[in-house]
Amino acid sequence: MKIYLTDLEFFGFHGLYEAEKKIGNRFKLDIVIDFTPPVKRVEHIDQTIDYVQVYRQVQLIMDQPTPLLETLVDKIASQILSEHLMSDKVFVKITKQQLYIPSFEGITSVSIEKSRE
């Protein structure tokens, strides 16, 4: 099974440059969690991964200013694998909505896919 949390929106002060640290930015996250439920048919929340808990964990991480998106995606994926023992593999993608670089048009993203070791 897979759980998808897509187009999650956060505001934060992540980045290397002073403007990013002062003004902040909008970020979009996509998360995919592959997991193996303990039963064939999931009928109760304890037989699956609670995406509300996942969202709250991500929110706590996104509230902490971090210079690199690479660090953020790794923290989020590692935390999901650590806290949700049913998870087998996690994909996390963070998209920075605006870059404070003159003449830069577009957006930039960083992603990671981690599996349980």
BAKOL-653950 format. One line per 5 residues: number of its first residue (from 1); their letters; for each residue y, z, x of N, C-alpha, C. Coordinates in Angstrom, 3 decimals, padded with zeros to 6 digits. Each point is the difference from the previous one (the first is absolute). Layout:
BEGIN
NUM> A> Y Z X Y Z X Y Z X; ... $
***
This chain:
BEGIN
1> MKIYL> -001.189 000.000 000.836 001.189 000.000 -000.836 001.239 000.000 000.871; 001.089 -000.397 -000.608 001.292 -000.009 000.683 001.052 000.597 -000.920; 000.912 000.719 000.613 001.184 000.488 -000.702 001.204 -000.669 000.658; 000.888 -000.539 -000.824 001.204 -000.674 000.487 001.234 000.789 -000.423; 000.861 000.274 000.942 001.337 000.512 -000.289 000.935 -001.039 000.603 $
6> TDLEF> 000.682 -000.757 -000.831 000.803 -001.111 000.501 001.457 000.123 -000.434; 000.856 -000.557 000.811 001.437 -000.009 -000.253 000.580 001.402 -000.164; -000.562 000.971 000.728 000.585 001.338 -000.003 001.339 -000.093 000.714; 001.023 000.628 -000.547 001.333 -000.087 000.596 000.465 001.363 000.483; 000.532 000.004 001.217 000.525 001.216 000.602 001.315 -000.318 000.692 $
11> FGFHG> 000.842 000.997 000.092 001.209 -000.111 000.808 -000.179 000.955 001.168; 000.328 -000.454 001.216 -000.181 000.858 001.156 000.875 -000.409 001.161; -000.080 000.792 001.047 000.828 -000.201 001.187 -000.870 -000.347 001.200; -000.934 -000.900 -000.200 -000.917 -000.423 001.045 000.620 -001.145 000.792; -000.158 000.043 001.313 000.491 -001.089 000.835 000.496 000.497 001.339 $
16> LYEAE> 000.175 -000.935 000.900 000.466 000.303 001.354 001.518 -000.026 000.115; 000.646 -000.771 -000.837 001.417 -000.259 000.154 000.837 001.008 -000.788; 001.197 000.282 000.532 000.871 001.015 -000.591 000.312 -000.284 -001.469; 000.235 -001.257 -000.341 000.308 -000.341 -001.396 -001.156 000.398 -000.916; -001.218 -000.208 000.449 -001.174 000.352 -000.811 -000.096 001.512 -000.179 $
21> KKIGN> 000.381 000.740 001.028 -000.072 001.461 -000.052 001.108 000.586 -000.866; 001.150 -000.685 -000.076 001.152 000.512 -000.756 000.031 -000.503 -001.438; -000.196 -001.297 -000.169 000.120 -000.626 -001.322 -001.304 000.097 -000.781; -001.118 -000.090 000.701 -001.294 -000.002 -000.670 -000.374 -001.390 -000.466; -001.143 -000.082 -000.652 -000.512 -001.295 -000.424 -000.991 000.197 -001.133 $
26> RFKLD> -000.276 -001.073 -000.700 -001.043 -000.004 -001.024 -001.269 -000.574 000.621; -001.118 000.610 -000.376 -001.302 -000.418 000.506 -000.951 -000.189 -001.169; -000.833 -001.017 000.111 -001.067 -000.215 -000.988 -001.330 000.211 000.702; -000.912 000.643 -000.696 -001.328 000.246 000.551 -001.067 -000.574 -000.902; -001.023 -000.542 000.629 -001.219 -000.431 -000.687 -001.151 000.730 000.672 $
31> IVIDF> -000.852 000.597 -000.816 -001.143 000.746 000.520 -001.243 -000.440 -000.759; -001.070 -000.254 000.745 -001.292 -000.313 -000.611 -001.012 000.959 000.615; -000.718 000.704 -000.858 -001.007 000.955 000.455 -001.364 -000.472 -000.486; -000.885 -000.325 000.936 -001.388 -000.302 -000.330 -000.755 001.322 000.009; -000.771 000.269 -001.036 -000.727 001.253 -000.029 -001.331 -000.158 -000.712 $
36> TPPVK> -000.876 000.954 000.270 -001.322 000.019 -000.619 -000.095 001.235 -000.887; 000.025 -000.193 -001.313 -000.126 001.159 -000.889 -001.403 000.605 000.091; -000.116 001.292 -000.291 -001.298 000.658 000.083 -000.931 -000.323 -001.167; 000.509 -000.724 -000.994 -000.786 -000.356 -001.190 000.149 -001.487 -000.283; -000.889 -000.538 -000.816 000.083 -001.430 -000.323 001.149 -000.314 -000.949 $
41> RVEHI> 000.253 000.896 -000.939 001.100 -000.213 -000.943 000.961 001.181 000.098; 001.201 -000.276 000.394 001.016 001.040 000.161 000.552 000.374 -001.376; -000.106 001.283 -000.321 000.471 000.478 -001.308 000.921 001.215 000.108; 000.136 000.565 001.189 000.838 001.177 000.190 000.812 -000.167 001.280; 001.162 000.621 000.032 000.900 -000.144 001.142 -000.628 000.483 001.307 $
46> DQTID> -000.900 000.960 -000.064 -000.621 000.489 001.232 -001.060 -000.954 000.553; -000.230 -001.098 -000.702 -000.944 -001.025 000.458 000.723 -001.207 000.602; 001.299 000.146 000.157 000.809 -001.096 000.528 001.092 000.570 000.901; 000.873 -000.843 000.455 001.151 000.437 000.791 001.209 000.029 -000.924; 000.627 001.138 -000.078 001.158 000.193 -000.869 001.216 -000.671 000.633 $
51> YVQVY> 000.445 -001.107 -000.569 001.120 -000.735 000.594 001.313 000.760 -000.104; 000.105 000.965 -000.908 001.204 000.839 -000.056 000.073 000.870 001.253; -001.129 000.548 000.431 -000.031 000.779 001.242 000.332 -000.883 001.201; -000.537 -001.197 000.013 000.295 -000.929 001.089 001.499 -000.281 000.042; 000.595 -000.266 -001.149 001.431 -000.283 -000.062 000.812 001.172 000.552 $
56> RQVQL> -000.361 001.211 -000.394 000.735 001.185 000.475 -000.120 000.167 001.512; -001.172 -000.292 000.550 -000.187 000.077 001.456 000.875 -001.037 000.707; 000.024 -001.204 -000.546 000.820 -001.069 000.574 001.475 000.369 -000.083; 000.399 000.565 -001.117 001.391 000.401 -000.201 000.436 001.018 001.067; -000.850 000.966 000.311 000.323 000.993 001.035 000.183 -000.657 001.366 $
61> IMDQP> -000.858 -000.959 000.317 000.109 -000.702 001.286 001.261 -000.859 000.032; 000.290 -000.682 -001.089 001.176 -000.872 -000.049 001.306 000.786 000.010; -000.041 001.283 -000.330 001.196 000.840 000.034 000.381 000.429 001.414; -000.881 -000.209 000.964 000.248 000.410 001.382 000.469 -001.205 000.817; 001.268 -000.006 000.443 000.494 -001.135 000.788 -000.889 -000.254 001.223 $
66> TPLLE> -000.377 -001.251 000.162 -000.909 -000.407 001.073 000.540 -001.291 000.611; 000.087 -000.077 001.326 000.582 -001.197 000.618 -000.770 -001.297 -000.265; -001.342 000.056 -000.006 -000.773 -001.238 -000.092 -000.845 -000.078 -001.268; 000.031 -001.166 -000.635 -000.861 -000.224 -001.167 -001.468 000.061 000.392; -000.307 -000.385 001.236 -001.375 000.060 000.485 -000.538 001.434 -000.062 $
71> TLVDK> 000.856 000.957 000.316 -000.385 001.409 -000.072 -000.239 000.405 -001.456; 000.866 -000.441 -000.883 -000.132 000.352 -001.418 -001.296 -000.529 -000.614; -000.307 -001.274 000.220 -001.220 -000.554 -000.615 -001.238 000.716 000.534; 000.013 000.331 001.289 -001.136 000.708 000.583 -000.138 001.402 -000.595; 001.114 000.728 -000.132 -000.029 001.351 -000.582 -000.539 -000.035 -001.425 $
76> IASQI> 000.481 -000.937 -000.782 -000.410 -000.087 -001.402 -001.487 -000.317 -000.106; -000.449 -001.004 000.733 -001.425 -000.377 -000.057 -000.887 001.142 000.484; 000.384 000.645 001.075 -000.795 001.104 000.546 -000.065 001.168 -000.972; 001.122 000.299 -000.638 000.040 001.116 -000.953 -000.893 -000.281 -001.209; 000.031 -001.212 -000.504 -000.849 -000.348 -001.148 -001.468 000.147 000.374 $
81> LSEHL> -000.380 -000.533 001.152 -001.402 000.126 000.430 -000.392 001.462 000.209; 000.914 000.795 000.513 -000.280 001.404 000.283 -000.097 000.838 -001.281; 000.897 -000.236 -000.934 000.084 000.829 -001.205 -000.938 -000.441 -001.125; -000.414 -001.243 000.019 -000.830 -000.534 -001.095 -001.323 -000.476 000.593; -000.973 000.876 -000.038 -001.266 -000.249 000.682 -000.788 -001.170 -000.579 $
86> MSDKV> 000.295 -000.399 -001.216 -000.674 -001.173 -000.599 000.524 -001.310 000.582; 001.173 000.052 000.613 000.605 -001.237 000.514 -000.800 -000.523 001.188; -000.241 -001.300 -000.007 -000.730 -000.672 001.076 000.942 -000.785 000.908; 001.018 -000.607 -000.630 000.927 -000.854 000.740 001.340 000.041 -000.725; 001.077 -000.070 000.776 001.344 000.050 -000.577 000.859 -001.099 000.630 $
91> FVKIT> 000.735 -000.694 -000.841 000.978 -000.987 000.440 001.372 000.510 -000.433; 000.952 000.025 000.919 001.363 000.428 -000.306 000.965 -001.031 000.564; 000.947 -000.413 -000.835 001.042 -000.942 000.428 001.353 000.571 -000.412; 000.928 000.057 000.963 001.368 000.441 -000.277 000.934 -001.173 000.263; 000.865 -000.256 -000.967 000.988 -001.066 000.122 001.393 000.614 -000.005 $
96> KQQLY> 000.752 -000.293 001.046 001.392 000.447 000.088 000.828 -001.036 -000.753; 000.770 000.450 -000.978 000.689 -000.920 -000.893 001.237 -000.661 000.610; 000.608 000.644 001.002 001.207 -000.580 000.595 000.024 000.343 001.480; 000.375 -000.956 000.802 000.170 000.246 001.422 001.479 -000.069 000.340; 000.442 000.921 000.813 001.401 000.026 000.407 000.175 -000.788 001.292 $
101> IPSFE> -000.377 -001.250 -000.056 000.116 -000.904 001.141 000.841 -001.183 -000.459; 001.113 -000.282 000.685 000.848 -001.122 -000.408 -000.795 -001.305 -000.102; 000.246 -000.717 -001.068 -000.589 -001.318 -000.261 -001.496 000.023 -000.297; -000.615 001.173 -000.091 -001.431 000.054 -000.326 -000.168 -000.165 -001.498; -000.793 -000.966 -000.401 -000.318 -000.248 -001.407 -001.475 000.294 -000.207 $
106> GITSV> -000.324 000.793 -000.984 -001.396 000.281 -000.302 -000.320 001.482 000.075; -001.264 000.275 -000.010 -000.482 001.371 000.061 -001.069 000.089 001.087; -000.352 001.209 000.353 -001.037 000.181 001.003 -000.992 001.048 -000.488; -001.262 -000.166 000.379 -001.056 000.906 -000.441 -000.905 000.358 001.169; -000.664 001.140 -000.141 -001.010 000.434 000.946 -001.182 000.477 -000.838 $
111> SIEKS> -001.217 -000.338 000.446 -001.177 000.456 -000.758 -001.086 000.483 000.951; -000.928 000.739 -000.571 -001.157 000.495 000.730 -001.175 000.081 -000.951; -001.173 -000.184 000.550 -001.233 000.228 -000.759 -000.861 000.915 000.851; -000.367 001.137 -000.564 -000.814 000.976 000.735 -001.249 000.304 -000.806; -001.098 000.159 000.728 -001.269 000.361 -000.625 -000.418 001.379 000.471 $
116> RE> -000.793 000.635 -000.811 -000.546 001.303 000.382 -000.902 -000.204 001.217; 000.165 000.838 000.987 -000.797 -000.137 001.240 -001.264 000.799 -000.071 $
***
